[in-house]
Amino acid sequence: MSSSNPLRDPADRRLPRIAGPSGLVIFGVTGDLSRKKLMPAVYDLANRGLLPPGFSLVGFARREWQHEDFAQEVHDAVKEHSRTPFREEVWQQLVQGMRFVQGTFDDDDAFERLRDTIDELDKAQGTGGNFAFYLSVPPRSFPVVIQQLKKHGLADQDKGSWRRAVIEKPFGHDLKSAEDLNRVVHEVFAADQVFRIDHYLGKETVQNILALRFANTMFEPIWNRSFVDHVQITMAEDIGIGGRAGYYDGIGAARDVIQNHLLQLMALTAMEEPSSFSADALAAEKEKVLGAVRLPKDLGKNTVRGQYAEGWQGGEKAVGYLQEDGIDPKSKTDTYAAIKVEVDNRRWAGVPFYLRTGKRLGRRVTEIAVVFQRAPHSPFDHTATEELGQNAIVFRVQPDEGVTVRFGSKVPGTSMEIRDVSMDFAYGESFTESSPEAYERLILDVLLGDSNLFPRTEEVELSWKILDPIERYWDKHGKPAQYQSGTWGPVEADEMLAREGRSWRRP
Amino acid sequence: MKIDLTDTTASKINKGLVQARRAIGTPAVGMVLTLVVVTDEENAYDALKAASDASREHPSRKLVVIKRVSRSPRDRTQSRLDAEVRVGTDAGSGETVVLRLYGEVSDHAQSVVLPLLLPDAPVVVWWSVDAPRDPSSDPLGALSQRRVTDSYAAEKPVDELRSRAESYEPGDTDLAWARITPWRSMLAAALDQVDSEIVSVEVAGEESNPSVELLAMWLADRLHVHVRRAISAGPGLTQVRLETSGGPITLHRSDGAMATLALPGQPDRAVALKRRETSELLAEELRRLDPDDTYASALRFGVDRLGGIQSAAERAEAAAQPVPALPVRAVPEAAPASAPASTSASASAGASASASASASADQGDSDRPTPAKMPPVKKQEG
């Protein structure tokens, strides 16, 4: 309808994309993610004027709450966690559309009440039957909730309205379970109505990888095996598993992080230029890269997993993974994983991509470092360039979003001594409407039906095809190396790169 | 870090910037543009604060040009430049130089600003008050890609809009236009949901608020229907009412914060439409540095073609009086003749287009200026 709207004009670039009439239903609304990320993101969107008038938020959970209790809970969460300042009038707009439905996932009555609530909102708030169901629930509950939605007609789209499902990782724990899950979801929701959240893809810096690569001329000519020595993609956390023992044990760092976030970041770094910025074109290029990934033959030498041991992390004493509450002291779950993969195409043949992730590492940081080869010839003598490392372009994804370029420069005052220096580009700090949170962007995209930044079924399955052989190898061989909390991982990981004459960056 | 330089020059200020950066031990951050703020002593504090806040989203070098009015004739013949260099925490994100111009040099502010511009980065000029009549031919305006004025701060906003339309050049923009973005976006969202034909429109707001006229002109320009401008007590914009074949659509805001959207056959809905701070408006302006064609088109629709506005005859009467008391500080007559000359051709074309538009106002909308009749979009030079 918007194409015929005389007030809409593509040249009018001030007008933001506002979602059409719609509502969001959150299952598992009492969870951490919902309180810390989803509710604040909904508020921030409203505050930026990007939600339609009458936008409705429905919470579904077991807790015995009235609508007011729910509103109060959202209010507290928003006050504590929202990015933009709290404004009473925005809150007043939101609160009119807030409902709570009490029940468990197997409770038919509750889903009937949910349907009544949605009907009532269509009348009172004008949501037009458009609802997104956000499944912030443990993976084992996915099938139940999806089936319930189908059974009670909540997934039925009629009269031009839409119903969408938003699901969070993990998308299964191996290829087979991922396929099962996809089958369950797609039986009820059409493929283009399913949105898989990988919140990394909602981050500004990640989208900036594409801008930097494809809007500029100076990077792309060197973005290949002739100039790039290797690529390191790191996602480090300084925290342990916290209270998530039940979820984490048996899953591990590789399934939790490498399968989704790191492989997605790798795909964006390595992919060819898409023919357009549309969802289909992007997905096609990402799938080509993921399909071209080759694992090294000797997985023992080219993968490392570890578990954090007791130690000191940032001035606090930390217990080891095996001593955490609720963890089997014999657990073989990895809290650190580093793997080497290659992308077998003309651009990247022979360039290793090192992916690593871990908990209780030195600090919280996510970055992509493209490390270049050394100059083929140096007119300077050896002592002059002793301190010179390799040139690098680093995308800092979080925190302190930005881009760093590292190159050599003469040290002032000396006869000739060349040392590494960094040139930084930092995004401005957050103020007014700058740098939206990833969840804001992603929720808005769901409401708009824009699937650019969401991994598709094929990408998820390809990623499992990369990780499954490694997990199988780990199951059969050895056990995780121990590393002291607060360090940058086990020595085995350092040795893995040292064998090839390289070393990990200290991010 | 703050360095005061008295009776100084641009090159000394440049040295001061380097010295200040060294002293606090951080190199230049990635500044994306130079923002020149032209203001007077009365408004300097607020303008600088807004600019600093906006610079958190757009790291920039801010050059605040304050022209000091000297009391005695003797002082006026003397020329002096004082500068205050601020780098680090007190400068928002980026660097700030506050320039105070006394005497003759205040007519040659561009000579101070030019050497201080960031190399190869866009320049934005913002006149927080006293915008020149023709921003693009103003010596400072000529240095910049984007010229931000604020007709809200003008003594006679409607006259200001007329003169903006006459002198419009791509890159001109008005904070009064930025103020209505949330309204425009909400109205566009409302029309996404309604299929019926629009018959007429009424826009109501404070008397001396040019945002009301701009919104009305935008609606008239886009919808091709009669738009009436009504006066209310405010604050700001208070109501837009679209009469459609399916019933009225109204967006009503009485308290400057919370609005109600009423669509035919749908429940009333509350919408937050808060009036925004200057810093937010400025941040919005800086987000896009390409010409705002939608603004140009709305502006050129012409205030005089709105219903409820002082008629053309009354206006002619007012124009017959000696100089209209526009609060424009006279740009010195001695302004370089060559700069305006290049723009005068298209500016006069703009004037004639809008003149013919206002003459044919009552002949209906078929005569509204088509883009073809408008002056050609001028490529930015330099």
Contacts between the chains, C-beta under 8 A, distances in Angstrom:
chain1	res1	chain2	res2	distance
A	1	B	192	5.8
A	1	B	193	7.7
A	1	B	195	7.1
A	2	B	192	5.1
A	5	B	188	6.3
A	5	B	191	4.8
A	5	B	192	5.6
A	6	B	191	7.2
A	6	B	198	7.7
A	6	B	222	5.0
A	6	B	223	5.4
A	6	B	224	7.7
A	7	B	184	7.1
A	7	B	187	5.9
A	7	B	188	4.1
A	7	B	191	5.3
A	7	B	219	7.7
A	7	B	222	5.4
A	7	B	223	7.4
A	8	B	188	5.5
A	8	B	191	7.9
A	8	B	192	7.7
A	9	B	222	7.3
A	9	B	294	6.2
A	11	B	293	5.1
A	11	B	294	6.1
A	12	B	184	8.0
A	12	B	293	8.0
A	12	B	294	4.1
A	13	B	288	5.6
A	13	B	290	7.7
A	13	B	292	7.8
A	14	B	178	7.5
A	14	B	181	5.0
A	14	B	184	7.5
A	14	B	284	7.0
A	14	B	288	7.4
A	14	B	292	7.2
A	14	B	294	7.3
A	15	B	181	7.0
A	15	B	184	6.0
A	15	B	185	5.0
A	15	B	188	5.8
A	16	B	185	5.7
A	18	B	185	5.9
A	18	B	186	7.8
A	18	B	188	7.5
A	18	B	189	4.5
A	18	B	192	8.0
A	20	B	189	7.6
A	20	B	192	5.9
A	20	B	193	7.3
A	21	B	193	6.1
A	46	B	272	6.9
A	47	B	272	7.5
A	49	B	182	5.0
A	49	B	185	6.2
A	49	B	186	7.4
A	49	B	272	7.4
A	49	B	273	7.8
A	52	B	189	5.8
A	53	B	186	7.1
A	53	B	189	7.1
A	53	B	190	7.7
A	53	B	261	4.7
A	53	B	269	4.0
A	53	B	270	7.3
A	53	B	271	4.6
A	54	B	267	7.3
A	54	B	269	4.2
A	87	B	272	6.8
A	87	B	274	6.4
A	88	B	257	7.9
A	89	B	257	4.3
A	89	B	258	4.3
A	89	B	272	4.4
A	89	B	274	6.0
A	90	B	272	4.1
A	90	B	274	7.6
A	92	B	258	6.1
A	92	B	270	6.1
A	92	B	272	7.2
A	93	B	258	7.3
A	93	B	269	8.0
A	93	B	270	4.8
A	93	B	271	5.8
A	93	B	272	4.6
A	96	B	269	7.6
A	96	B	270	5.9
A	123	B	267	6.9
A	124	B	267	5.4
A	125	B	267	6.5
A	125	B	269	6.7
A	126	B	193	7.7
A	126	B	263	7.3
A	126	B	266	4.3
A	126	B	267	5.5
A	126	B	269	6.4
A	128	B	193	7.6
A	402	B	30	8.0
A	424	B	29	7.7
A	424	B	30	7.0
A	425	B	30	4.5
A	426	B	29	6.5
A	426	B	30	6.2
A	426	B	59	7.9
A	428	B	55	7.4
A	428	B	56	5.3
A	428	B	57	5.0
A	428	B	58	6.4
A	428	B	59	5.1
A	428	B	93	5.5
A	429	B	56	5.1
A	429	B	93	6.5
A	430	B	56	7.5
A	431	B	53	6.3
A	431	B	54	7.9
A	431	B	56	3.4
A	431	B	57	5.4
A	431	B	279	8.0
A	431	B	283	7.5
A	432	B	53	7.3
A	432	B	54	7.2
A	432	B	56	7.4
A	432	B	57	5.6
A	432	B	279	6.6
A	432	B	280	4.9
A	432	B	283	4.6
A	433	B	57	7.1
A	433	B	280	7.5
A	433	B	283	6.9
A	433	B	284	7.9
A	434	B	56	6.9
A	434	B	57	4.0
A	434	B	283	7.7
